[in-house]
Structures are given as structure tokens and as C-alpha cells.
Amino acid sequence: MNKKKQLVCIITVICIINVVISCGVVNQKDIEETYLFYITIKNQNEGYAIVSISVEDMENASLNWGPVYWTIDKSREGKYLVKINFQDNNRVSIIKKLETYGKLLCKNNIIGLVSRDIQFLRADNYEVIKTIPEWNIHDFTADRNRLIVDSGSIYEYDDITKTKTILKPFPNDFLDAKYCPTDETVIAYIGASNTADNMTGDIYLINNDATGNTLVLSGYNALKLCWHPDGNRIIFATGNSIYSVNKDGSNVVFVKNHNVPADIYFYLYYNLIAYIYPRNIIVTEKFSIP
């Protein structure tokens, strides 16, 4: 394996606790449990995740020979948005406590926090700039006005016109879907075969008006995809490998094997893969596209 093309970085929960302490959120002796979940990639330098922190007030604990008692400090425990510095050994920094939490997306310096709805936060000051009442989101456009929503049927929601365009009727599911970065009327998705009601991991292109649904590649059982910034290539991951393919289906290129354990959620960027394992370890694998 070419080590110049791959770099694996790992950070344990101990480092996360230290950062939490340095930010004045809790004292180390008070921490009962931390639990990382959800992760997204902003660019090759940084990403974001959510950490759940359970806090117990140990100063109230009994030190007698009998049972030890403590109280839960609800004001300090909760879910926190954190930033991950991929260039500094995946160093984690606390950003803000969250009132709602869920899946994370990131694009063009905007964080999409998906829970009962989707909140868009600026990645410079982390203020909420827009909220849209849609929740099962695969991607959003750069202007944050259109979303790919997976809710039984697959549709694009336009927040300006408040309309839905059905891309695939019920019952359908997408494993992943992304707008083309150079032409956001084009969507690449991983979904069921057009000729059979089964999830095969095939890759398709479809226009946002539901026309032009065409097969790009089949037979690879793709799980995640990401557009290359040039808008001409699609990077995709299977259960153990990463590939590149031209958007017309030509020139399939093996990039590398990856180390994501089975059934672990991971996020794919065009030159980086990131995941959390088993619950408090952030792992990133960097690679180059031939």
C-alpha cells in the first residue's frame, strides 16, 4: 500500500474529555460517560461530530463504607457539536451545546443539523441562519433552498416555492444521494434497480425535475458516494473498497481498500473517509484519486 496516498488518524475519548475540560464545560472528575455519534466532513482539513456527555456531581458522593450516591447535573450534561481538526491528529474542540441533534451534513461553510427539521448553521460563528421542516435529508444545494428528502417516496423539496418534486415514487429508498457540485440540477444516487424492487447498490443519475434517470454503474454494491469537485467523476465506497467512476459510467478505477468495520456509519468525502468506532474513537483515512 502506498503510504503517501493513505494516512490513518485515530483519537480516543480521553482526548475529547481533555478538550471538554479545557473549554470549561465540565470537570474531569464529574464525567460519567462520553459517547460520539454522527460525523461529517467539511473539507480535507476539518469536520464535525456530536458528542453526548453524561455528567455526575461527584462532590456530593458519599465516601463512607456504604453505597456511593451522586446526582446528575442536567445543566452541563447533554449533546455538544464539536469540530475535528484532521490536520492536527484529529484534535476535537467543543463548539456549542445543542438543543436538538441528529444527522450532520456540511457544504460550503454551512453545517446542516438534521433532527425533527434541518437547521443550517454558519461554520464560522455557528449561528442558525435557516430552518426547514424536513428531516430525512441526503443533501442540500449551495444556496440551501433545495433538499433531497428520503421519506417513503424520494423527492426534492424547494423551500422557495414550497413544492415537492417526486424523484422516485413510494416505496423507494436511497442509500445516498448528492447534488453535482458544478450543476445542481443533476443528482447522483445509490438506489434500487430500475427494473426490480430491490436495493442493489447501483449508481444512477437523475435530474431534479425527475427526468433523465439513467444507470451509471451496477454490480459493485455501493454504500456511499461523493462527487469529485470537477463534477465529472463520482467517488464511491463499497463494504471494503473505494472506487472512482466517470459520470457516464466509464473508467472505473480502484482507489484503495478501506478499514471501516461492518455496520459502522461512515462519511465519504472525495479524498477522505471518516467514521466513529466503536463509540469514542474517530478514525480518518485519507487517499488520493488517480
C-alpha positions in Angstrom: 0.0 0.0 0.0 1.3 3.4 -0.9 1.7 5.2 2.4 2.0 8.6 0.7 -1.6 8.1 -0.6 -3.0 7.0 2.7 -3.0 8.3 6.3 -5.0 6.8 9.1 -5.5 9.0 12.2 -7.1 8.0 15.5 -8.2 9.9 18.6 -9.6 8.3 21.7 -12.2 9.6 24.1 -9.5 10.6 26.6 -8.5 13.5 24.3 -12.1 14.5 23.9 -12.5 14.7 27.6 -9.5 16.8 27.9 -10.8 19.2 25.3 -14.2 19.4 27.1 -12.3 20.2 30.3 -10.3 22.9 28.6 -13.4 24.6 27.4 -14.8 24.7 30.9 -17.9 22.6 30.2 -17.3 20.0 33.0 -14.6 18.9 35.4 -12.9 15.6 34.6 -14.0 14.0 37.9 -17.6 14.7 37.0 -17.7 12.9 33.7 -19.6 9.6 33.8 -19.6 8.9 30.1 -18.9 10.4 26.7 -20.4 9.0 23.5 -19.6 10.2 20.0 -22.1 9.8 17.2 -22.7 11.2 13.8 -19.8 12.7 11.8 -19.5 14.8 8.7 -16.6 16.2 6.6 -16.3 19.9 5.8 -13.1 19.6 3.7 -9.9 17.7 3.9 -8.8 19.8 6.9 -11.7 19.6 9.3 -15.1 18.0 10.0 -17.8 17.9 12.7 -19.3 15.4 15.1 -21.7 15.3 18.0 -20.6 14.1 21.5 -23.0 13.1 24.2 -21.7 13.9 27.7 -23.2 12.4 30.9 -22.2 14.4 34.0 -22.4 13.4 37.6 -21.7 15.7 40.6 -19.1 13.6 42.4 -18.6 16.2 45.1 -21.9 15.1 46.6 -20.8 11.5 46.6 -20.6 9.7 49.9 -17.2 8.4 50.9 -18.5 6.2 53.7 -18.4 2.4 53.6 -22.0 2.3 52.5 -23.3 2.9 49.0 -21.9 5.8 47.0 -24.5 8.3 45.9 -24.3 11.1 43.3 -26.6 13.5 41.5 -26.9 14.1 37.8 -26.1 17.7 36.7 -28.7 18.4 33.9 -27.3 21.9 33.3 -24.0 20.6 32.0 -24.7 17.2 30.5 -26.2 16.9 27.0 -25.2 16.9 23.4 -22.4 19.1 22.0 -21.4 20.0 18.5 -17.6 19.5 18.1 -15.1 20.4 15.4 -12.4 17.9 14.3 -9.1 19.1 13.0 -7.9 16.4 10.6 -4.5 18.1 10.2 -3.8 18.1 14.0 -4.2 14.4 14.9 -8.0 14.7 14.7 -8.0 17.2 17.6 -11.5 17.9 18.8 -12.9 21.3 20.0 -16.2 21.9 21.6 -18.3 24.4 19.7 -21.7 24.7 21.4 -24.4 22.8 23.3 -27.3 21.6 21.2 -31.0 21.8 21.9 -31.7 19.4 19.1 -29.4 17.0 17.5 -29.2 14.4 14.7 -27.5 13.6 11.5 -24.9 16.1 10.3 -24.2 17.4 6.8 -21.7 20.1 5.7 -21.3 22.0 2.5 -19.7 25.3 1.5 -19.0 26.5 5.1 -22.6 25.6 6.1 -23.4 22.9 8.6 -26.8 21.1 8.3 -28.0 19.7 11.6 -30.8 17.3 10.9 -33.3 16.3 13.7 -37.0 16.9 13.6 -36.1 19.5 10.9 -32.9 20.7 9.4 -31.1 23.7 10.8 -28.4 25.5 8.8 -25.5 26.9 10.8 -22.7 29.1 9.6 -19.4 27.3 10.2 -17.7 30.5 11.2 -19.9 31.6 14.1 -22.3 28.6 14.4 -25.4 30.7 14.4 -28.6 29.3 12.9 -29.4 31.1 9.7 -32.3 29.0 8.4 -34.6 26.2 9.4 -36.6 23.9 7.1 -39.2 21.4 8.4 -37.8 18.4 6.6 -35.8 15.7 8.4 -34.6 12.7 6.4 -32.1 14.7 4.2 -29.4 13.3 1.9 -28.1 16.6 0.6 -28.8 20.3 0.1 -27.9 22.9 -2.6 -25.3 25.5 -2.0 -27.9 28.2 -1.6 -29.8 25.9 1.0 -33.1 26.3 -0.9 -33.4 22.8 -2.2 -33.1 19.4 -0.4 -33.1 15.8 -1.4 -35.5 14.1 1.0 -36.0 10.4 1.6 -39.4 9.8 3.1 -41.0 6.7 1.6 -41.0 8.4 -1.8 -37.9 10.3 -2.8 -38.4 14.0 -3.6 -36.7 17.3 -3.9 -38.1 20.0 -1.7 -37.9 23.6 -2.9 -38.1 26.0 0.0 -38.7 29.0 -2.2 -41.8 27.6 -3.9 -42.7 25.3 -1.0 -43.2 22.4 -3.5 -42.0 18.8 -3.8 -40.9 17.1 -7.0 -41.1 13.3 -6.7 -37.9 11.8 -8.0 -38.8 8.2 -7.2 -42.3 7.3 -6.0 -43.2 5.2 -2.9 -41.9 2.7 -2.0 -38.3 3.7 -2.6 -35.1 4.3 -0.6 -31.8 5.8 -1.4 -28.6 4.7 0.3 -27.0 8.0 -0.6 -27.6 11.0 -2.9 -25.6 14.1 -3.7 -26.1 17.1 -6.0 -23.4 17.6 -8.6 -21.2 20.5 -7.4 -20.9 22.1 -10.9 -24.6 21.6 -11.9 -27.1 21.3 -9.1 -29.9 20.2 -11.4 -28.1 16.8 -11.6 -28.2 14.3 -8.7 -26.2 11.1 -8.3 -27.8 8.5 -6.1 -27.4 4.9 -4.9 -30.7 3.1 -5.0 -32.8 0.2 -6.1 -32.7 -1.2 -9.6 -34.9 0.5 -12.1 -36.1 -3.0 -13.2 -36.5 -4.7 -9.9 -37.9 -3.8 -6.4 -34.6 -4.4 -4.6 -31.7 -2.4 -3.2 -28.7 -3.4 -5.2 -26.3 -0.5 -4.6 -26.4 0.6 -8.2 -25.4 4.2 -9.0 -27.7 6.4 -11.1 -28.0 10.0 -12.3 -31.3 11.8 -12.3 -32.3 15.4 -13.0 -34.0 17.4 -10.2 -37.2 17.6 -12.4 -37.3 13.7 -12.3 -36.2 13.3 -15.9 -33.1 11.6 -17.2 -33.0 8.7 -14.7 -30.0 6.7 -16.1 -27.8 4.0 -14.8 -24.1 4.9 -14.2 -22.8 1.7 -12.8 -24.1 -1.6 -11.4 -22.7 -4.7 -9.7 -20.5 -3.0 -7.1 -22.9 -2.8 -4.2 -22.1 0.8 -3.5 -22.9 2.2 0.0 -21.7 5.8 -0.1 -20.9 8.3 -2.9 -19.4 11.7 -3.3 -18.8 13.9 -6.3 -15.3 14.9 -7.2 -15.1 18.8 -7.2 -14.7 18.7 -11.0 -18.3 17.4 -11.4 -17.2 14.8 -13.9 -16.3 11.9 -11.5 -18.1 10.1 -8.7 -16.2 8.6 -5.8 -18.0 5.7 -4.1 -17.4 3.2 -1.3 -18.4 -0.4 -1.1 -18.2 -2.5 2.0 -14.4 -2.7 1.8 -13.2 -0.6 -1.1 -13.2 2.9 -2.7 -13.5 3.5 -6.4 -13.8 6.4 -8.9 -16.0 6.3 -12.0 -16.8 8.9 -14.6 -20.3 10.2 -14.5 -21.0 8.5 -17.8 -20.1 5.1 -16.3 -16.7 4.8 -18.0 -13.2 4.5 -16.5 -13.9 2.6 -13.2 -10.8 2.9 -11.1 -9.9 1.1 -7.9 -8.6 3.7 -5.4 -7.9 1.7 -2.2 -9.3 -0.7 0.4 -10.8 0.9 3.5 -10.9 -0.3 7.1 -14.5 0.7 8.1 -15.9 -2.2 10.2 -19.2 -3.7 9.1 -22.4 -1.8 10.1 -20.5 1.3 11.1 -21.8 4.6 9.8 -19.2 6.5 7.8 -19.0 9.7 5.8 -17.3 9.9 2.5 -15.5 12.9 1.0 -13.8 12.8 -2.3 -10.4 12.3 -0.7 -11.2 11.3 2.9 -13.3 8.8 4.8 -14.3 9.3 8.4 -16.1 7.2 11.0 -16.5 6.6 14.7 -15.5 3.3 16.2 -16.6 1.7 18.4 -18.2 4.7 20.2 -15.5 7.0 21.2 -12.8 6.7 18.5 -12.6 8.9 15.5 -10.8 7.3 12.5 -10.0 9.1 9.3 -8.5 7.6 6.2 -7.1 9.9 3.5 -6.5 8.9 0.0 -5.6 10.3 -3.5 -7.7 9.8 -6.6 -5.6 8.6 -9.6 
